[in-house]
Amino acid sequence: MLTPIRGRGAIQGGVSVPRPTGRFVLPDADASGETAPANGVGGLSGLIGLQQVMSDPERDEAARGRGKALLAELQGLQLALLAGRVDSGRLSRLAALAEGESGTDPALRDILRALSLRARIELGRLPGDAGRFHPARGPC
């Protein structure tokens, strides 16, 4: 059986956990004892930005993958329309793929712009509620 944790302060053995102060002190601080505020890389957005840095070849590869996926979803939508049934999962994937990495190669960027435009046109052409599909909310 697990013991619930209640309150703050001392934990097993009487060891207390120091509370964060928002200040950073170097171990060999000067005799004045002054502290300096801890400065990050710009908060959460800075950390996410650091993680998302890709080289040009990596960006182009991601863009090519997005282009292939867009073509596959457009082809699947075409077949679904011909069969008379369109599922919301396909619409969601197509709407999500319409936005994304375009790569660094100018020719690749142009192709992806055209594919994204085609995807948006197809999503807008659908009759009724399916034509007002939003990737984050599903059918409106």
N, C-alpha and C positions, 0 to 999 in steps of 0.2 A: 504494500500500500504506500502511496506517495504522501509525503507530508506537505501540506499546503504552506506556501510562503506568505507570511503576513508582516506588514509593517516594513520599516527601513531601519538601518543601523547595524547592530551586531549580528553576525552570522555564526554558525557553529564554531566553537572554540573562542568566542569573544573577540574575533577579528572584525574590525569595522572597515567599511569600504569608504575611501575618501570621496567626497562629493566634488564634481567638476566645478571649476571656478571660471572657466572661459579664458584663462590666462596660461601662458606657457613660460616655464622657468627653466633655464639651462642649469645643469648640475653644477657647473663652475661659475655661477652668477657672481657678479662683483659684490663688494661689501655693502653697497647701498641697498641691496635686497629688492631692487625694483624689478617688476615683471613687465613683460610686453604682451600685448594681445596676440593671440594665435591667428595668423592670416592663412586662409586656405587658398585653393586655386579657383575661387569664385563660387563656392557652394556646390550644391548638387549638380547644377547645370554644367559647371566646369569639370566635375568628375565624369559626367556622362560624355561630355565632349572629348575628354582625353581618351576614353574607352572607344569612341567611335572613329578615331583617326585611322584612315585607311590610305594605303599608297595608291597611286594612280592605277597600276595594274589590278589591284584588288577592287577598286571602284569600278573599273571597266568590266571585270569578271562578274561582279554583283549586278551591274546593269545588263549584261548579256543574259544572265539568269532570269532577271525580271522580264526582259523582252521575250524570252522563250516561254515563260509562264503566262505572259499576256497573250501570246499567240495561241497557246493551248486553251486558255479560258475563253478566248473569242471563238475559237473553233467549236469548243464544247457548247457555248451559248448558241451558235448557229445551228448545231445539231438538235439542241433542246427546243429551239424555236420551231424547227421543221417538224419535230415530233409532237409539238403542242404542249410541252411541259417545261417550265423553267423553275428551278429550285432557288430558294433564297441564299443557300450556301454559295452557289456559283456567282450570284450577283454580288455577294459580300466579297468574295475573293477578287472578282474583276474590279470592283470599286477600290479595294485596297491596293491592287497592283497598278491602278491608274496613277498613283502617287509613289514616288520612291527614287532610288538612285538612278541618275542618268549617265554616269560615267564621265570621263574626261575627254574621250575621243569625240571630235565634233560630228563625224558621220553617225556614230552610235547615238549621240544625243538627239540628232535629227530623227532618226528611226524611232527612238523611244518616244519622242514628242508626238509623232504621227500615230504610234500604237496607243498611247495614252488618250489622244484625241478620239480615236476610233472607239476605244472602250467607253469614254464618257458619252459619245454620241449614241452608242448602242444602249447604254443604261438609260439615257434620256428618251429614247424612242419607244421603250416598252410601254404598252398600254396600261392605263389604270394606275394602281398603287405601285406596281413593279417599276414603273418609270420614274418614281420619286424615291428611289432607293438610296439610302445613306449608309456608308460602310460601318459607322460606329453605332448607329441606332437600328439598322435593319430597315424593313419597309416602313415608310412614313404613314 
